[in-house]
């Protein structure tokens, strides 16, 4: 399979899950959770008293051996000070550098391999191959952190992980820090009379995202118009349509953002060299911006960096 297609499938798997972490969590014994209710953590609590309950998951004591099988959760855990409790992360968790990376997979999780790490909490992004039930039979607690569709989802997951791991005060501080930084970045970009349009590329086969996705919500902060919206007006494609070259050229985006610069070696040069693209405003004006693939595909603390990258790009475009 081509690397580009793998990248698109991976990104879609990470982001299309959607929803807020407060709606999903394994049971105390790691069983599946069908109850969408949640026990929200107290907004002003500085400490955590066990037992604690988040969603349908109850922990009797602070987890000391956490296995994270989702890169975003790994970044969240380390950002809230729970890093010392993390004993293993999946093969895609490459940040921070000191995360205990292993060959465990979050895409094809293996219950026996996970159990071998002797975890007292496993964090996953979705219930692939009914792994929650498998781990439940082994009495291993599981918490699900589905892909976010908004910053509110991100903040909810950070608070939930803070509650479960005994780092609620740190999670509250991180929430406040991210909110402040993002607000400052967005306010620092002058308003435009005419909104800029953009095309966001997941891979060279022209898979993109619509405004209804997490990534789309970031660009909406800057009042930008997404040319991919027309390709999935009713959301039937989950917010991840594949555009035709003809439609994209006709849409004529002012800017192009590349989330495939690392996986697929795409750049301003490769995009400018594509047949027929020379008429696109973004190409003619050299308004093509490469993003860090990892940051662009995760919804954790480094979303601040993504917001800054978009702001820097927008600021370069003449009013």
N, C-alpha and C positions, 0 to 999 in steps of 0.2 A: 504494500500500500504506500502511496506517496506520502512523504513527510508532511506536505501541506494539508492533506486530507486528515491525517492523524491530528494535526494541530487544531483543525476546525472541530473535529469530533471531541477532542479533549476540552476545548474551550466551551463548547456547547454543553458537555457533561457537567463542567464546573459551574456554569452560569445558569443554565436552563432550569435547574432544579427549583429555583425560586423560593420565595417565602421567607418567613421570619423564624429565627432559631427558637423563639419562645413557643412555637407550635409543635416542635418535634423533639423527642428525647426518649431514650430507652427507659424501661422501668427499672426499679431498684435492682432487679435480678437480670437486667439486660434484655428483657423481653421487648416485643414490638409495642409501639405506642400509637393507639388509634384515637386517644383523647386529645383534642386540640386545645383544651383549657390549660392555663398556666398559673403557677404561683409566682407572681412577679417579685423580684427582690426588693426590699425596702430602698427607696430612692436615696436616703441619706445615711444608710448604715455604713459605719466605718470598719466594722468587724463582722465576721461570720460565725454564728453559733450553730454547731451541728447537733442533730441532723438538719440538713437543708433539702428543700424540694424545689426543683425547677421543672416545669411541665409535669411529666409523669415519672421523673427520675428523682429518687431520694437517696442521698448519701448519708450514712451514719457518722462518717468521720472524714477528715480532710484527706483527699487522695494523695498518696506519696509516690505512686508509680503510674504515670499517665502515658498512654500511647496515643499519639495524634496521627491520624491517617488522612489529613487534609492540610495542605500547605497554608491556607488562610487561618485555620484554627491554630496551627503551629505558631504563626506570627503573632496571633492574639495572645496566646498563652505566655510567650516570652515577653511580650510588651507589658503584660500586667504583673510580671514578677513571678509567674508560675514555672518558669523555665527549669529551675532545679528539680521540680517534681516530674518533669518529662523524661522518661527513660528510653523512648524510641519514637521516631517519626517515620513517615513513609518515604518512598524513594523520590518523591517530587518536592518534598519540603527542603528547599535549599537556602532558606533564610529564617533566622540568622545563621551565621556561619558555624556557630557552636551547637546548633541543634543536632541531636544524636541520630543522624540519618542512617537508615537501614535499607534492606531490600524489600521491606513490607510494602504492599500495594494497597492504595485506597480504591483503585478501580476494580481490582479483582482480589478483594480481601480474603485471606486464608485464616480461618478461625484457629486452627492448631498453631500456626506460626505466631499469631497474635497472643494466644494464651501462653506461649513459651516465654513471653516477656514478663509474665506474672503481673499483669496490670490490675489496678483497682479502679481504673476509669479508662475507657476508650472513647475517643472523639472521632466521629465520622461525618462526612457531608451528606451521605444518603445510605439507604438500606439496600445496597447492592447484594444480589444473590441471597437475600434474607439473612444477611450477616448478623443483624441484631438478634434474631431468634437463635442463631447458632451460638453466639456468645452468651445469650441468656441461659442456654442449657448448661453452660460452663460457669454460671453464676458470676459473669463479668459484666459490670454496669457499663452501659453505652449511652452517650449523648450525641444527638445529631445536630449539626450546624449547617442547614441547607444554604444554598447559594442565595445571596441577598438580592433584592430588587430595588432597594433604596438604602440611603445612609441610616435611616431609622432601624432597618434590619441589622445593619452592622453594629450599631450601638447596642441593640438588644442582645446580640450574641456575645459581645464583649462583657456586658453586665452579667449574663447568665454564666459564662465561664468564670467570671470573677467570683460569683456566688458559690459555684460548685467547688472551686479550687481554694477558697479561703482568701481571695484577693479582691474583694468587692471594692474596698477603698481605692486600690490601685486602678481598678477598671473604671471607677467613676472619674478618677483623675485623667485617665487616658481619654475618656469620652469628652471631658471638658477641653482637654488640650486639642483634640482633633477638631472639635466644633469651632473653637476659637481660631485655629490656624486656617481652616477652610473658609470661614467667614471673612477673615482678613484677606486671603488670597483672592476670593471672588470680588470683594468690594474694591480691591486694588486695580481691577480691570475696568477701564472706562466704558460706560454704556455706549452702544452703537446705534445710530439712526436706523440702519438696515441690518437685520440679523445675518450673521455669517452662516452659510450652509457647510455641512461636512459629510464626508464619507469615512467610516471607520472600518478598517479591513482586518478581518480575522485570519484570512489566508489568501494566497494568490488566486484561488478559484472564486473569489469575490463573495465569500460569506461575510455577512455584516451583522450589525445589531440595530434594533430600533430604539425609539425614545422610551419604550416601555420596559427596557432592561436596566440593570444597575448601571452599566456603562452609559446608557442613554441619559440616565438621571444626572450623571456628572456633567455632561455637555449641556443639559438643560439649565444648569446653574448659570451658564454664561449666555443664555437666551439663543442658543444656536439651533439651526434647523437641520434635521437629519434626513438626508436624501434616501435612506433605506426604508423610511416609514411607509412609503407607497408600495413597497414590495411585500408588506405584511400588514395591511390595514386593519384586519380583524383579529390579528394575533394568532391565526391558525398555525403559523410556523414557529410559535413560541418566542417571537421577537428575534429570531435568528435566520433571516431569509438569505437566499443566495441571489445576488443581483446578476442580471445579464450585462454584458459589456455595453450593449446598445443603450440600455436604460440608464446605465451609469453615465455614459458620455452625454446623453440627453439631459440628465439631471444637472450636469455641469457644476459640481461642488466647488465652493470657494477654497476649501481646505481638505486635505487627506491626512488621516492619522493611521499609522501602521502598527498594529499589534502583532505583526509577524516578522519583526526585524531580526529576532534571534532564531526562531524556529525555522524560518524559511528564507533568511538572508535578504529580506526585502528592504529597499531603501529609496530615497528620492531618485537616485540614479536608475534603479531597475524599473520603478514606476514610470518615470519620464520616458523610458525606452519602449514602453508597451505600445503596440500598434494601435493607432487611432486615438491615443490619449493626449496627443499634443494640443488638441483643441480645448481641453478642460482647463478652466480658470486656475485651479490649484496647481496644475502642471506649468502653465504659462507663467504664472506669478511666482513659481518656486515655493509654494505654500504646502509642502509635503513634510510631515513630521513623524519621525520614528519614535515609538514608545518602547519601554521595557516590557517585554512580553509577560513576564511574571507579575509585575506590578499591575499591569492592565487586565490580568485575568483573575485577580484576587480582590477581596472586598474587606481587607483588614486594615491595620494601622497605616500601611503605606499608601492607602487611598489618598492621603494628603499629598504624597509625591505625584500621584497621577493628576490631581487637581492642579498642582503647580505646573506640571508639564503642559496641560491644556491652556492654562492662563498665559504661560510664556509664549505659546504658539499664537494665541489670539492677539496678544500684545504686539506681535511682529507684523500683523496684517494691517496695512494702512486703513484708516477710517474712511 
